[in-house]
Amino acid sequence: MNTIQMKAYGKVNLGLDVLRRREDGYHEVRMIMQTVQLYDKITIEERHQEGIELETNLPFLPVNENNIAYRAARMLMEEFHIPGGLSIKIEKHIPVAAGMAGGSTDGAAVLYGVNQIYQLGLTKRQLMERGVRLGADVPYCIMRGTVLSEGIGEILTPVAAMPDCHILVAKPPISVSTKYVYEHLRLDLVERRPDIDGMIAALKAGNLKGVADTMENVLETVTIPEHPEIAAIKDVMRSEGALNAMMSGSGPTVFGIFDDAEKGLRARDILRNGTLAKQVYLVKPFNTRIYR
């Protein structure tokens, strides 16, 4: 095997709670992550020439060590003293800097792909242990599916899969700094938190409305006052029949849960034809944990 092609799937946070700020500056979280059927296409090809060559379809993305996919390949090649080089092509479809782990999932795919091409024999758990060195979301992007994330995001526990539904994803044309959001989070002022335990129970029961009813993201208390268009997108989704709508991660992407495809399509078209968001996709949950 000298070439491998993979789909690197994005995620949303069905519930995101921040419990406290630790003395080391990291925040302790408790959240439910969900993979969705919106993905980047990754092609990795072995080559005889030394070094890593990375290219993407977006000219503004870095193609050196500032790209997590590049660092993922370099990490394994250095650890296992792999001769020659690699060509990595990334066709981006997941919105960039959107709270959907687009960079992390590309890095996770490269870890998996290099492991396959060179038959390194690393287990999924061993790949996850290496992935955390690249970023907090990388181990989850290797695991995928519906997962409880705790600690600083490194403690991952699979939970019952998200019931079948339609997820409308919309990214407004703004950028949000995750660092800024966490630095300005005032936990003493947070009034509404997600019911993570209630969500886990609803997932186990296959109760989609129960999942939607327990959704909340405490980071919205920072991001929405800075960017009210996020709240406006949520309002459009809810007015068109979403069971609930919420910002994913630190934003700015918003997603809505629909139990009816026609309602989701109507909301998608309204947003696409408006000024709030141009990157709008109607997708489904992705619950397959096997990489392909």
N, C-alpha and C positions, 0 to 999 in steps of 0.2 A: 504494500500500500504506500503510494507516494503522494496521493491527493485525497483530501476529504472535504466534503461539503456539509454544512450544518445550518440549522435554524437556531438563532439565539433569541429567545422569547423575553419580552418585557414583563413587568409586574405592576400591580397596584397594591396599595395598602388598604385592606378592608376596614381596619381599625388601627389607630396609632395613638398610643398613650406614652407619655414621658413621666416616669416615676420620680426621678430626682437627678440632680447634677452631682456627679461624683467629685471627689477631691482632685482627681487627675484631670478634670475638665470634661471628661466624657459624660454623656447622659445615659442613664439607665432607662431602657424602653421596654414596652410590652405591646406587641402588635401582631396582627394577622396579615400575612403576605399572600398574594394570589397571582399566579402566572396567567397571562392572557395571550390570546392568539394574534399577537402583533409582534413581528420578529424581524431581526436583521439576518441577512444571508452571509455566512462566513465560508470562505474557501481557503484552505491551507494546502500549499504544495511544497514538497521537499525539492530543494535545488542544490547543485554541487557548489555553487559560489557561496563563500562565507558571508555570514551576516543575515539580518532580517530585513526584508523589504515589505513595507506595509502600504497599501493604497485603499482609498475609500471613494465613494461617489460624492462626498461632500467636501469641497475644497478647503473649508475653514477648519476641518478637524486635523489635529496633529498626527503625523505619521512616524513619530519617533518615540523615545522613552516617555514622553508626556501622554502617550496613549496606553491605556491599561492593557489592551490586547498585545501590544508590542512587549510590555513588561512581563506579561504572562508567558509568552514564548521564550523570552530571554532567560527567565527564571528557571524553567525546566531544562533548557539547552545547557545552561551553565552547571546546574546541579548534576546532570547526567552526562556531561562532557560530550554532547552530541556534535559530531563533525558536520561540516557543510552549513547550509543555511535554509531559510524558509521564505516563501512568498505568502503573504496574508492579504486577502482581498475582503473588504467589508462593504456590503451594500446596505446602507442604513435606511431603515423604515421607522424604527422607534424614534419618537421625537427626542431631540438632544437636550440635555440639561432640563429634564422635565419631571423628575421624581418617579421615573419608570425603570431605573437601573439599566439604562441603555448601554452605558460604558461597561458596567459590571458584568452584564450578561455576555457581551462580546469577549471580555477577558475570561469568563468561565468557559465559553465555547472553545477558545484557543487552548486553555489548559486541557480540556477533554480531547481536542483534536490532536495536539502534540503527543499526548499519552497514547492515542490510538496509532498514529502514523509510525511512531518509533517503538511501539509495543513495550512501553515502560512498565506495564503491569500494576500501575497505581489504582487503588480502589477509589470509589466515589468519596469515601471518608478521607482518604489521603489527599485527594485533589482538593477537598474542602479545607483541609488543614493548611494547604499551601495557598489556597485562594484568599484566606483571611489576611494574608500579608499584603495583598494587592488592594483590598477594600472590604468594608464591612458587609456589603451586599453580595460579594462574589460567592461565598459558600451557599447562600440561599439560591443563587442563580444556577448552581450546580445541582442542588437538591430539587428545586422546582415544585410546583403544585401548591397546595394550601398548607401553610406552615405557621406555627406560633413562633415568634422571634422574641427572645428575651436577652437580658444582660445589656451589652452595648450593641446587640444584634447578632452576636456570635453563637448564642444558645438556640438551636433550632429543633423544633419538635413537630413532626407531621401531624396534621389533624384531618378530620373527615373532609372529603373533597367538596368544593363549592358546587351547589346544585346547578343544573343546566339553566342558563339565562343568557341575556344579551347585555354586554357592557359597552356603553358609549364613552369613548375617550376623546377629550378635547383639550388641546394645548393652545392657550392664548399666546400671541407674539411678544412675550416678555420673558425676562430671565430673572431667576430667584437664586440668591446665594444661600445654600444650606447652612454655611457657617454663620451668616448674619441671622438667619431664622433662629437657630439654636441659641446664639448669644443673646438674643432679645426676648427669648421665651420667659414669661413670668408665670411660673407654676402656681404661685399664690393667687393669681387672678383668673386661673382657669376654672370655669364654672361647669362645663360639660365635658365628660370623658367617655370614651367608648366602653361598652360593657363587653370586655374581652371574653370573660367566662360565659356570658349569655350567648355570645356569638359562636363560641366553640360548641355549646349545647345545640344551637340552632343548626349549625353545620352537620352535627351528628344526626339530627332529626330530619335533615334534608329540607329544612324550612327556610325558603328563600326570603320571605317577608321578615322572618325573625332575624336573619342575617342583616338585612337592610335596616331594620329598626335599631340595631345595636351599633351601627356605624358612627364613628366620630373621629376627628383628627385634631388633637390639641394644637398642632402647629398652625392651624388656620387662624388662631388668635393673633399671630404675628403677621402672617402673609396677607390675609384678606384686608386688614386696614391699609396696608401698603399698596395692594392691588385689588380694588373693588370689583374689577372685571371677573375675578374668580367667583365671587358671590353671584354675579349676574349670570354666569354660565350655569351655576348650580340651579338658579331659579328657572332658567329655560328648560333644563332637563326635568325638573320636578313638575313644572307646569304642563309638560308634554307626556307625563305619565310615569316618570322614573319612580321606583319604590323609594329610592333615596339617591342623593348625589353628594360627592365629597372630593376634596383635594387629595391627591396621592402624594405621599412623602412630604417633602418641604415645598412641593409645588414646582411650577404653576399648573400642571395638568389636573384637570377635573374629570372624574368618571361618574357615570350614572348607571344604576342597576335597573334593567327592564325585564319584565316577564313576558313582554309582547314585542315581537320583531318589528311590527308595523309602527308602533309608537317610537321605538328606537330609531327607525329609519326616518320618521318625520322629524324627530328632534335633531338628528344628524344633518338633515337637509336645511333646517332652519339655521343651525349654527354655521354651516358651510356658506350659506348665502348671506350671512350677517357679517359684522365686523369684529365680533368677540374672539373668534378662533378660526384659523384656516386649516390647521391640522386636526381633522376630526375623523374618527374611525369607529365603526360598530363591529365589535369582536365578541368572542365567546371565551369563557374560562378555559384554560389549558391545564389539564390535570395529569398528563402523562409524565412520569418521572424518568422514563428511559430516554436517554439522549438519542436523537436522530436528526 
